[in-house]
Amino acid sequence: MPDNSESVRSEGKSKIISGLEKIGNYRWTICALIFFATTVNYLDRQVIGILAPILKSDLGIGESEYGYIVSAFQIAYAIGMILAGRIIDKLGTKIGYALAFIGWSIAAIAHALAKGAVGFGIARAFLGLTEAGNFPAAIKTVAEWFPKRERALATGIFNSGTNIGAIIAPLIVPWLAVNWGWQMAFILTGSIGLIWLVFWFIFYEVPEKQKRLKEPELKYINSDYEEEIKEKISWFNLLKYRQTWAFFVGKFLTDPIWWFYLFWIPKWLADVRGLKITQFGLPLVVIYTATTIGSIFGGWLSSYFIKIGWKVHRSRATAMLLFAFLVVPIVFAQAAGIGFWSAIALISLAAASHQAWSANIFTTVSDMFPKKAVASVTGIGGFAGSIGGILVAILTGNILEFTESKGNIESGYFILFLIAGSAYLIAWVLFNLLAPKMKRVNLE
């Protein structure tokens, strides 16, 4: 009897491919839009970290002042998160996202007018207030446009835009600053984002109103059961649920570590490793290329677990635990005798693991809450992360100022890497104690 197994497999594969073709892929166009939005968001955010050594020499902005400037951003970002989630849930993603984008582009350009620490603090606060709209809008967009089985992957892809923005910044910002002045670096990077708005208004609409979307893809997007919530959801009502607090604690403990990487790794390159601003490019590109891979892989991994039959909560929890462990080796990045590229490799692994963790913890919001509450809960978590970031920014600035005054700034960075290496495991334990099995909230 002839072996037909190969033909059966080929036939099955053809059916799958055919099915995907019939479903359509417009949802990935939407994913591309929020990927580029997040790229611009982080490009604008990263500029000051790249220019920190120039601002220190030209304007006399020291370690503690820089810490307070970063804190001004994060205080405003925290406030913005509270407002943004509610506004986006009320206005919808199309208008809400656009307003946030216009605001942070203007704020980024406004940095060029600053003459000292106070001016940068004001511009930074305006940037934080408006940039807060990105993640609540993006997570809500994913919840609207993707079924659960694809949400972590979609989140990982758009979240990798944070890394692309951080890669682009050290490649173009030093060149702009050296050739045209640091003010032009803020003006040009802030202006880039306005182009995105044109494409947003052309291609974006909620699935039910998008004429370019075919019926099979709309059915696929809505294939998960979603309860209909008609009543207004109170922000304070969301605080009654343990799931909200699980997300709150997870973001509070881990977001500040990403802020540390973003705002202080360029300073570490200058202060500890002795690099000039024009030499930042290659090590930062290595770090943020790794984080791009981490973000996409982290989203893919839990989606893969679901695909092979694991329950959603087990898939997310397992992936998050793995990446929490992979952050730990960063504690050796400032160990005695470690080479430059070995330290870069450890930082790259930790930063990539953060982004993989982030892709999953963001997705838990749409796992545990209905779509109508997603932006609000994301905003609450973003608020928590910003509060943690404020505390860490002040702590970091003062630790480094103190250790620098003692002639041993390396010990300051050792303390900070130790904090970074332990935060995720603590967060994972508390998250799972507060929301065991990540049970879905019934807001009715």
C-alpha positions as CSV (number, residue, x, y, z in Angstrom):
1,M,0.0,0.0,0.0
2,P,1.5,3.4,-1.0
3,D,2.4,5.9,1.7
4,N,0.1,8.9,1.4
5,S,1.3,10.6,4.6
6,E,3.4,13.2,2.6
7,S,0.5,14.1,0.4
8,V,-1.9,14.4,3.4
9,R,0.5,16.7,5.1
10,S,0.9,18.8,2.0
11,E,-2.9,18.9,1.6
12,G,-3.3,20.0,5.2
13,K,-0.7,22.7,4.8
14,S,-2.4,24.0,1.7
15,K,-5.7,24.2,3.5
16,I,-4.1,26.2,6.3
17,I,-2.4,28.6,3.8
18,S,-5.7,28.9,1.9
19,G,-7.6,29.6,5.2
20,L,-5.1,32.4,6.1
21,E,-5.5,33.9,2.7
22,K,-9.3,33.9,3.0
23,I,-9.2,35.4,6.4
24,G,-7.0,38.3,5.3
25,N,-4.2,40.2,7.0
26,Y,-5.4,43.8,7.4
27,R,-5.0,43.6,11.1
28,W,-1.2,43.5,10.6
29,T,-1.4,46.8,8.8
30,I,-2.9,48.2,12.0
31,C,-0.1,46.5,14.0
32,A,2.5,48.2,11.7
33,L,0.9,51.6,12.4
34,I,1.2,51.3,16.1
35,F,4.7,49.9,15.7
36,F,5.8,53.1,13.9
37,A,4.0,55.2,16.5
38,T,5.9,53.5,19.3
39,T,9.1,53.9,17.4
40,V,8.6,57.7,17.1
41,N,7.5,57.8,20.8
42,Y,10.8,56.3,21.9
43,L,12.9,58.2,19.4
44,D,11.6,61.5,21.0
45,R,12.1,60.1,24.5
46,Q,15.6,58.9,24.0
47,V,17.1,62.1,22.6
48,I,17.9,63.6,26.0
49,G,19.7,60.5,27.2
50,I,22.0,60.6,24.2
51,L,22.6,64.3,24.6
52,A,23.2,64.1,28.4
53,P,27.0,64.5,28.2
54,I,26.7,67.6,26.0
55,L,24.0,69.1,28.3
56,K,26.3,68.5,31.2
57,S,29.3,70.3,29.6
58,D,27.3,73.1,27.8
59,L,24.6,73.9,30.4
60,G,26.1,72.5,33.6
61,I,23.4,70.0,34.2
62,G,24.8,67.6,36.8
63,E,23.8,64.1,37.9
64,S,21.2,65.1,40.5
65,E,19.7,67.8,38.2
66,Y,19.5,65.3,35.4
67,G,17.7,62.9,37.8
68,Y,15.2,65.6,38.6
69,I,14.6,66.3,34.9
70,V,13.9,62.6,34.3
71,S,11.6,62.7,37.3
72,A,9.7,65.7,35.9
73,F,9.0,63.5,32.8
74,Q,7.9,60.6,34.9
75,I,5.6,62.6,37.2
76,A,3.9,64.1,34.2
77,Y,3.8,60.6,32.5
78,A,2.2,59.2,35.6
79,I,-0.5,61.9,35.6
80,G,-0.9,61.5,31.8
81,M,-1.4,57.8,32.2
82,I,-4.4,58.4,34.5
83,L,-5.9,60.8,32.1
84,A,-5.0,59.1,28.8
85,G,-6.6,55.7,29.6
86,R,-9.9,57.4,30.5
87,I,-9.8,59.8,27.5
88,I,-8.9,57.0,25.0
89,D,-11.7,54.7,26.4
90,K,-14.1,57.7,25.9
91,L,-12.9,59.2,22.6
92,G,-11.8,55.9,21.0
93,T,-8.4,55.0,19.7
94,K,-8.5,56.9,16.4
95,I,-9.0,60.4,17.9
96,G,-7.3,59.7,21.2
97,Y,-4.1,58.4,19.6
98,A,-3.9,61.3,17.2
99,L,-4.3,63.9,19.9
100,A,-1.5,62.3,22.0
101,F,0.8,62.2,19.0
102,I,0.3,65.8,18.1
103,G,1.0,66.8,21.7
104,W,4.2,64.8,22.2
105,S,5.6,66.0,18.8
106,I,5.2,69.6,19.9
107,A,6.7,68.8,23.3
108,A,9.7,67.2,21.7
109,I,10.4,70.2,19.5
110,A,10.0,72.5,22.6
111,H,13.1,71.1,24.2
112,A,15.1,73.2,21.7
113,L,14.0,76.4,23.6
114,A,15.4,75.2,27.0
115,K,18.3,77.2,28.5
116,G,18.9,75.1,31.6
117,A,17.6,72.5,34.0
118,V,14.3,74.3,34.6
119,G,13.6,74.7,30.9
120,F,14.3,71.1,30.3
121,G,12.2,70.1,33.2
122,I,9.2,72.0,31.8
123,A,9.6,70.6,28.3
124,R,10.1,67.1,29.7
125,A,7.0,67.3,31.8
126,F,4.9,68.3,28.7
127,L,6.5,65.4,26.8
128,G,5.6,62.9,29.6
129,L,2.0,64.2,29.8
130,T,1.4,63.6,26.1
131,E,3.5,60.5,25.5
132,A,1.5,58.7,28.1
133,G,-1.2,58.2,25.5
134,N,0.8,55.8,23.4
135,F,0.6,52.5,25.3
136,P,-3.1,52.7,26.5
137,A,-4.0,53.5,22.8
138,A,-1.8,50.8,21.4
139,I,-2.9,48.1,23.8
140,K,-6.5,49.0,23.2
141,T,-5.9,48.8,19.5
142,V,-4.5,45.3,19.8
143,A,-7.5,44.2,21.9
144,E,-9.8,45.6,19.2
145,W,-8.0,44.1,16.2
146,F,-6.6,40.8,17.4
147,P,-8.0,37.6,19.0
148,K,-6.3,36.4,22.2
149,R,-4.2,33.9,20.5
150,E,-2.4,36.6,18.5
151,R,-2.4,39.5,21.0
152,A,0.9,38.8,22.7
153,L,2.6,38.5,19.3
154,A,1.1,41.7,18.1
155,T,2.0,43.4,21.3
156,G,5.6,42.1,21.0
157,I,5.8,43.5,17.5
158,F,4.5,46.9,18.2
159,N,6.4,47.1,21.5
160,S,9.6,46.4,19.6
161,G,9.2,49.9,18.2
162,T,10.6,51.1,21.5
163,N,13.8,49.4,20.6
164,I,13.9,50.6,17.0
165,G,13.4,54.2,18.3
166,A,16.3,53.6,20.8
167,I,18.5,52.2,17.9
168,I,17.8,55.1,15.6
169,A,18.5,57.7,18.3
170,P,22.2,57.0,18.8
171,L,22.7,56.7,15.1
172,I,21.3,60.2,14.1
173,V,21.2,62.3,17.3
174,P,25.0,62.6,17.8
175,W,25.5,63.5,14.1
176,L,22.8,66.2,14.3
177,A,24.2,67.5,17.6
178,V,27.8,67.7,16.3
179,N,26.9,69.2,12.9
180,W,23.8,71.3,13.6
181,G,23.7,71.7,17.3
182,W,21.8,69.9,20.0
183,Q,18.7,72.1,19.5
184,M,18.3,70.8,15.9
185,A,18.4,67.3,17.2
186,F,15.2,67.9,19.2
187,I,13.5,69.9,16.4
188,L,14.1,67.3,13.6
189,T,13.3,64.2,15.7
190,G,10.1,65.9,17.0
191,S,9.0,66.8,13.5
192,I,9.3,63.3,12.1
193,G,6.2,62.0,14.0
194,L,3.8,64.4,12.3
195,I,4.1,62.4,9.1
196,W,2.6,59.4,10.9
197,L,-0.7,61.2,11.5
198,V,-1.4,61.2,7.7
199,F,-1.2,57.4,7.5
200,W,-3.1,57.0,10.8
201,F,-6.2,58.8,9.5
202,I,-6.0,57.1,6.1
203,F,-5.7,53.5,7.3
204,Y,-7.2,53.3,10.9
205,E,-10.7,52.7,11.9
206,V,-12.3,50.2,14.4
207,P,-12.8,46.8,12.7
208,E,-16.6,47.2,12.5
209,K,-16.3,50.4,10.6
210,Q,-13.2,49.6,8.5
211,K,-14.4,49.2,4.8
212,R,-11.1,47.6,3.8
213,L,-11.6,44.7,6.2
214,K,-13.1,41.6,4.8
215,E,-15.9,39.7,6.6
216,P,-13.9,36.5,7.3
217,E,-11.1,38.6,9.0
218,L,-13.7,40.5,11.0
219,K,-15.2,37.2,12.2
220,Y,-11.7,35.9,13.1
221,I,-10.9,39.1,15.1
222,N,-14.1,38.7,17.0
223,S,-13.8,34.9,17.5
224,D,-13.2,35.3,21.2
225,Y,-16.3,35.6,23.4
226,E,-16.4,39.2,24.7
227,E,-19.1,40.3,27.1
228,E,-21.0,43.5,26.1
229,I,-20.4,46.2,28.7
230,K,-22.9,49.1,28.3
231,E,-22.4,50.9,31.6
232,K,-19.7,53.4,32.2
233,I,-16.7,51.8,33.9
234,S,-15.5,53.8,36.9
235,W,-11.7,54.2,37.3
236,F,-12.2,53.6,41.1
237,N,-14.4,50.6,40.4
238,L,-11.4,49.0,38.6
239,L,-9.3,49.4,41.8
240,K,-11.6,46.9,43.6
241,Y,-10.2,44.0,41.5
242,R,-7.1,42.1,42.5
243,Q,-6.2,41.7,38.8
244,T,-5.8,45.5,38.6
245,W,-3.4,45.5,41.5
246,A,-1.5,42.6,40.0
247,F,-0.9,44.7,36.9
248,F,-0.2,47.7,39.0
249,V,2.5,46.0,41.1
250,G,4.1,44.3,38.1
251,K,4.5,47.6,36.3
252,F,5.6,49.5,39.5
253,L,8.5,47.1,40.0
254,T,9.7,46.6,36.4
255,D,9.0,49.7,34.4
256,P,11.6,51.7,36.4
257,I,14.3,49.3,35.2
258,W,13.5,50.1,31.6
259,W,13.7,53.8,32.4
260,F,17.1,53.2,34.0
261,Y,18.3,51.5,30.8
262,L,16.9,54.3,28.6
263,F,18.2,57.3,30.5
264,W,21.4,56.1,32.2
265,I,23.1,53.5,30.0
266,P,24.4,56.3,27.7
267,K,25.7,58.0,30.8
268,W,27.3,54.7,32.0
269,L,29.0,54.5,28.6
270,A,30.5,58.0,29.1
271,D,31.1,58.0,32.9
272,V,32.4,54.4,33.5
273,R,33.6,53.2,30.1
274,G,34.9,56.6,28.9
275,L,33.2,56.7,25.5
276,K,32.5,60.0,23.7
277,I,29.0,60.8,22.4
278,T,30.0,59.9,18.9
279,Q,31.0,56.4,20.1
280,F,27.6,55.5,21.6
281,G,26.2,54.2,18.4
282,L,27.5,50.6,18.2
283,P,27.0,49.5,21.8
284,L,23.5,51.1,21.9
285,V,22.6,49.5,18.6
286,V,23.7,46.1,19.9
287,I,21.6,46.6,23.1
288,Y,18.5,47.7,21.4
289,T,18.7,45.2,18.5
290,A,18.7,42.5,21.2
291,T,15.6,44.1,22.8
292,T,13.8,44.1,19.4
293,I,14.4,40.4,19.2
294,G,13.4,39.9,22.8
295,S,10.1,41.8,22.4
296,I,9.0,39.8,19.4
297,F,10.2,36.5,20.8
298,G,8.5,37.1,24.1
299,G,5.2,37.8,22.4
300,W,5.6,34.8,20.1
301,L,6.5,32.4,23.0
302,S,3.3,32.7,25.0
303,S,1.3,32.8,21.8
304,Y,3.0,29.5,20.8
305,F,2.2,27.9,24.2
306,I,-1.5,28.8,23.6
307,K,-1.3,27.4,20.1
308,I,-0.1,24.0,21.3
309,G,-2.9,23.8,23.9
310,W,-1.7,25.5,27.1
311,K,-4.2,27.6,29.0
312,V,-3.8,31.4,28.6
313,H,-2.7,32.0,32.2
314,R,-0.1,29.2,32.2
315,S,1.3,30.5,28.9
316,R,1.7,34.0,30.1
317,A,3.0,33.1,33.6
318,T,5.6,30.6,32.2
319,A,7.0,33.1,29.7
320,M,7.2,35.8,32.3
321,L,9.0,33.6,34.7
322,L,11.6,32.6,32.1
323,F,12.3,36.2,31.2
324,A,12.5,37.2,34.9
325,F,15.3,34.7,35.4
326,L,17.1,35.9,32.3
327,V,17.4,39.4,33.7
328,V,19.4,38.2,36.8
329,P,22.8,38.0,35.2
330,I,22.9,41.8,34.8
331,V,24.2,42.0,38.4
332,F,27.6,41.0,37.0
333,A,27.7,43.8,34.4
334,Q,29.8,46.0,36.8
335,A,31.8,43.2,38.4
336,A,35.5,43.7,38.7
337,G,37.5,42.7,35.6
338,I,34.5,42.2,33.3
339,G,35.3,43.3,29.7
340,F,33.4,46.0,27.9
341,W,31.6,43.8,25.4
342,S,30.8,41.2,28.0
343,A,29.1,43.9,30.0
344,I,27.2,45.0,26.9
345,A,26.1,41.4,26.4
346,L,24.7,41.2,29.9
347,I,22.9,44.5,29.6
348,S,21.6,43.4,26.2
349,L,20.2,40.1,27.6
350,A,18.5,42.0,30.5
351,A,17.0,44.7,28.3
352,A,15.8,42.0,25.8
353,S,14.2,40.1,28.6
354,H,12.5,43.2,29.9
355,Q,10.9,43.7,26.6
356,A,9.8,40.1,26.4
357,W,8.4,40.4,29.9
358,S,6.7,43.7,28.9
359,A,5.0,42.1,25.8
360,N,3.4,39.5,28.1
361,I,2.4,41.7,31.1
362,F,0.7,44.2,28.7
363,T,-1.2,41.3,27.2
364,T,-2.5,40.1,30.6
365,V,-4.7,43.2,30.7
366,S,-6.8,42.1,27.7
367,D,-6.7,38.6,29.0
368,M,-8.3,39.7,32.4
369,F,-10.5,42.6,31.4
370,P,-13.1,43.4,28.6
371,K,-12.0,45.7,25.8
372,K,-13.9,48.6,27.2
373,A,-11.7,48.7,30.2
374,V,-8.3,47.9,28.6
375,A,-7.0,51.4,28.1
376,S,-8.0,52.4,31.6
377,V,-6.3,49.5,33.3
378,T,-3.3,50.0,31.1
379,G,-3.2,53.6,32.2
380,I,-3.4,52.6,35.9
381,G,-0.4,50.2,35.3
382,G,1.4,52.9,33.4
383,F,0.8,55.3,36.3
384,A,2.3,52.8,38.7
385,G,5.3,52.3,36.5
386,S,5.9,56.0,36.3
387,I,5.7,56.4,40.1
388,G,8.3,53.7,40.4
389,G,10.3,55.4,37.7
390,I,10.2,58.7,39.6
391,L,11.5,57.0,42.8
392,V,14.2,55.2,40.9
393,A,15.3,58.3,38.9
394,I,15.7,60.3,42.1
395,L,17.5,57.4,43.8
396,T,19.7,56.8,40.8
397,G,20.7,60.5,40.4
398,N,21.6,60.8,44.1
399,I,23.4,57.4,44.3
400,L,25.6,58.3,41.3
401,E,26.2,61.8,42.6
402,F,27.3,60.5,45.9
403,T,29.6,57.7,44.5
404,E,31.0,60.2,42.0
405,S,31.9,62.6,44.8
406,K,33.8,59.7,46.5
407,G,35.6,58.9,43.2
408,N,33.9,55.6,42.8
409,I,30.9,56.0,40.5
410,E,31.4,52.3,39.4
411,S,30.1,51.2,42.8
412,G,26.9,53.3,42.2
413,Y,26.2,51.4,39.0
414,F,26.9,48.1,40.7
415,I,24.1,48.9,43.2
416,L,21.7,49.9,40.4
417,F,22.5,46.7,38.4
418,L,21.8,44.7,41.5
419,I,18.4,46.3,41.9
420,A,17.6,45.7,38.2
421,G,18.5,42.0,38.4
422,S,16.1,41.2,41.3
423,A,13.1,43.3,40.4
424,Y,11.4,40.9,37.9
425,L,11.4,37.8,40.1
426,I,9.8,39.8,43.0
427,A,7.3,41.2,40.5
428,W,6.4,37.7,39.1
429,V,5.8,36.3,42.6
430,L,3.5,39.2,43.7
431,F,1.6,39.3,40.3
432,N,0.7,35.6,40.6
433,L,-0.2,35.9,44.3
434,L,-2.6,38.8,43.5
435,A,-4.0,37.2,40.3
436,P,-3.7,33.5,40.4
437,K,-4.6,31.9,37.1
438,M,-5.3,35.5,35.8
439,K,-9.1,35.0,36.1
440,R,-11.2,37.2,33.9
441,V,-13.0,40.1,35.6
442,N,-16.8,40.2,35.2
443,L,-17.6,43.9,35.3
444,E,-21.3,43.2,35.1
